[in-house]
Amino acid sequence: MKQFLIIQTAFIGDVILATALIEKLHSYYPDASIDFLLRKGNEGILAGHPYVRELMIWEKKKDKFKNLFRLLSKIRSKRYDAVINVQRFAATGMLTTFSRAKTKIGFDKNPWNHFFDIRVPHIVSTSDRPIHEVDRNQALIESFTDKIYARPRMYPSANDFEKVSKYKRQPFICIAPASVWFTKQYPAGQWASFIDSIPNPPEIFLIGAPNDKILAEEIIEASGRKGRIFNLCGQLSFLESAALMKDAEMNYVNDSAPMHIASAMNAPVAAVYCSTVPSFGFGPLSDKKFIIEIEKKLDCRPCGLHGHKVCPLGHFHCATGIRDEQLVEVLTGSVQQASGNRPNQ
């Protein structure tokens, strides 16, 4: 029986996109044992995953390197057939190199790549040469699977669906208004303005982490439709949020983790891009998807891959130049959805 370890200790969205590797490996090796290494705090994404045997959790905020070497000892004891390292950082490169795996796989930009058995070029996605993260990751296992695309996927339990069933008694939309980066976050006042522009609005659920509660309340206070908007920030787990988003009329998100949750549930999604662009390779993958961005070309956009804490030029036109109608049209069906599954199709 084959044993695989996937290493992805980055952020929420990165882990969700890496679940496409689990899907592909399971489709090729249905009897294989697949383990997954991630950072503490993200384990809820893969809780109860039917194809994951064991989650290994790296506590990085306390005793980071002590915990790293404890993990290395455990990994070495497993004698994996393959360790698949999705990251380009030295710590995970070291784990891969000394893993005792039969095959060590990673990107050529990892500092430890010379010790890997399979080194895959890490191609940066651009508008001229777009490549989605799922395709980039898929290249790591292409030599023993195939080139056919696998969608990332999350697996909410029956209890997760039951927890959110009370919110589904009538049509609803979800809005995930927050982002770690200011310039990737659609402004609160514009979320409120959009909500007020919806004709015959359904119920609206604002979702996110506990520290997004204040932002959600700001949106509610700025809107004239307080009775239709409900703040669920901090009340739902990753999988409960996924279960809710699956049945929404539409999920409005920034270029952030909730977009990838929608992709993993094949839920309808409207992704609002401010300072970043879909051609960076992290766009939505749902069958029903829309890209919302400023219609006017800006010389300053995009201004960075991950966004900034403030607009470098101080005007934030990439967000403020988006019209309410662009978001409303997604609900009314008067705008064409984004084509293709991935930017390179």
N, C-alpha and C positions, 0 to 999 in steps of 0.2 A: 504494500500500500504506500502510495506517495505521500510525502509530508512537505508542505510548503509554509514558508513564513513571509508575509508581506510587512514591510516596514514603512509606516507613514506617520511621523510624529509631529506634523505641522498642524494647521488649524482645521476648524470644523469642515469647511468646504473641501479642503484637500482630502480629508479622510473620506467624505462622501463620494467624491469622484474616484477615489481609489477602490471603492467597492465594485467597480466594473471589472477589476482584476479577479475579485472573488467569483463573480458570475462566470467569467471566461474559464477560469481554472476548474470550477465545478462542472461546467458543461463538457470539458474535455476529460476530466478525471473525477467522475462522480463519487468514487470511493475514497478519494484523497482526504487527508486531514489538512485543513487550512487554518493556520494561526495568524493573528494580526497584532502587530505592535503599534501602539499609539500613545499619545501623551495623556496624562491624568486630566480628567475633565471632559474628554471626548468619548469615553467608553460607552456612554448611553446611546450613541449613534448605532452601535453594533450589538446592543443588548438583545439576547435571544435570537441572534442571526442564525438561520437554519444551516448555513454552510460553514460557519466558523466554529472550530473546536475549542479554541482558547484565545482569550484576549490577554495580551501582555501589556501592562500599563507602566509607562515611565513617568515617575514623579520628578518633574524638572524644577519645581520651585523650591524644594528643600532637599539637601543632600543629593544634588543632581548627579554628580559623577560617581558617588557611592552607589546610587541606585542604578546607574548605567552599567557598572561592572557587575552588579548583582544580576542584572538582566543578561549580560554576556555569559555568565556562568550557566544560567538556565538554558539559553539558546544553544550553547555548545553541547549540553547534555542531550538535546533532542536529535542531533545528527540529521538535520533536514536534507531532503533531496535538493531543494533550492531555497535560497534566501533571495527575495526580490525587494531591493531597496529603491523606493520611489524618490528618495531625497538626494540632495547634492551637498549635504553637510558632513563635516568630518566625523562627528560623533556616530552617526548611523553608518558611515563608511567603515569605521573601526569595527562596529558590531558585525557588519557583513564580512569583513576580511577575516576576522578571528572566529567566525561562527561554526567552523568545522563542517559547513554544508558541502555537499558534493558539488553543487554549482552555485557560485556567487554572482549575482546579477545586479547591475546598477548603471547609472548614467555616467558618461565620460567626463562630466564636469565635477564629479565627486572627487575630493582630494585623494581618496584611497582607491581610485578606479584602476590603477595599474595592478592591483591585487585581485581584481574581479575576473571571473572566467568569461563572462559576457558583458561587454561594455557597449552601451547603446548611445549614439549621439543625442544630446539634449538640444533639440531645435527650438529656438525662441520663435514664438508665433508673431507674425507681422501681418499688416494688411496685404502685402504682396505675397506672402507665404503663410497663410493661416493654418494653424494646426491646433486642434482642441486638446486639452489636457488628457482626456480619456484616450485619445489616439497616441499621444506621446507616451503615456503609461503602458498602453497595449504593446508598444514596440518592445518593451522589456521581456515579454513572454511570447512574442511572435514566433520565435524559432521552434517552440515546442507546442504551440497551439495553431493559430492562423491569423489572418489579417481582418477577419470579420469583426465589425464593431459590436461591443457589448455595452449595454446601458448600465450606469450605476443604479443601485437599488437599495432601498431600506425596507425593513420588515416590521412594521408596527404589529403588536400582538392584538388578540381579540380584546384584551383589557384596555389597550390603548384606544381602540376604536370605540369601546363602550364609554370610556372617560369623556370623549368629546361628542358623543351622540346627542347630548342635550343642546349642543350648539347648532345642530343640523336640522332643526324642525321646520325651517323655512329657508329659501335661497339666501346665500351669504357670500361675501367676499372676504379675503384676508389681505391685510396690509402688514408687511414687515418693514417698518419705517427706518430702522437703524442700520448703521454700519460702523465698524471700528474706525474707519477713516472719514473725516469730515467731507472731503471732496468726492466721496463715493455715496454720500447720503443726501437724498432728496430732502430739501428743507421742510421743516414742520409746517410752516405757514402754507407752503404749496400743497402738501398732503391735504391740509384742511380745505384749501380752496378747491382742490379736485373733488373731495367728498361732497362739498356743497354744490358742485356742478353736475352731480349724477342725477339724471331724471329718475324719479321713482326708486330711490336707493334701496337696495336690500340691506340686511343687517351687515354690519362691518365689524370684523374682529381684528384688533391690533395685536400682533404677536411678536415675541422676542424674548430676550433674556431679562432677568430681574432688574438689571441696571438700565433697561430701556423703558421702564415704567414712567419715569418723569417725562421723557420725550413723548410717549403715548398720551399722557395727560395733557401735555401742551397742545397736541393736535386736537384732542377732544374739546379743550377750552376754546380753541380758535375757530372751531366749526360751529355752524348754526344748526347742526343735526345731532346734538348730544344724545338724544334718545335712541339713535340708530347705531351708535358706536360703542364698542365694549373693549376695555383694556384687559387683555389676557397675558400681557408681558410678565414673565416669571412664574406663570401658573401651569405651564405645560412643559413636559419633557421634550427632547428631540423627537422621539417616536410619536408622542401624542400630537405634537405640532404637525408632523408628517401625515398622521391620520386625519387631522382636520383639513389640511391643505388639499388632500386628495379629492374631496368632494366640494370644494369651493367653486363658485361660478368663475372666479378669477382670483389669482394670487398676485398681488402687486409687491414687487421686491426691488431692492437695490442690487448692484453688482456685489453680492455678498452671499453668505451661507444659505439663507432661505431660498435663494434661487436654485441652489444645488439640491436642497431638500425637495423642491418641486420637481426637478429633473428625475430624482431617484424614485418619485412616486408617479411619474408621468402625469403630473397635475398641470392644469392650465396655468400659464404664467405670463406676466407682463413685466419685463425687466427694464428698470429705469437706469440708464447710464448717464452719469454726470461727467466726471473727469476721465473715466476710463472708456474703453471701446470693446465691443465683442471680439474683434480680431486679435485681442490678446490671448484668446484661446480658452476662455472660461465662460462662454455663453450658455444660455439655457438649452436643454436637450429634449424637453417635452414635445410631444406631437403637436400640441396647441401652444404656441409661444409667440410673443410679440416683443420687439425691441423698441424702446422709447428713448429718444435722444434729441438733442437740439437739432432743428432742421437746418440751421445756418452753419456753415463751415467756420470753425474757429482755428486760427493759426496756433493757439496755445493748447489745443486739445488733440490728443491726450497729453497730459502733463506728467504722467508717471504710471508705472505698472500697478502700484498698490494704493495710489492716492496720497493725499497730504492732510496734515492737521488743519491747515488753512489754505485758501486759494493763493497760489504763489503771486498772482497779479492783483489780488484783493477784490476782484469784481464777481467771481463765481458765475459768470455768464453761462457756463455749460449746464448749470442747473436752473438758474432763474430764467433762462431763455426757453425752457420747455413749457408748452401751453397746456392748460387743463384739458382742452379738447383732445389732445393726443392720448391722454389716459382714458378719457370717457369713451372715445371711439372704440377702444378695445372691448368694452362691455356692449356697445350697441352693434358691434359687428360691421362697422363701416370703414374698417381699416384692414389691410391685408396682413396676415401673419408672416413672421419670418420664415423663409424657405429653408429646406434642408435640415438634417439632424444636427450637423456640425458646421462650423465655419468653413471647413475645407470641402464641403459638398456643394 
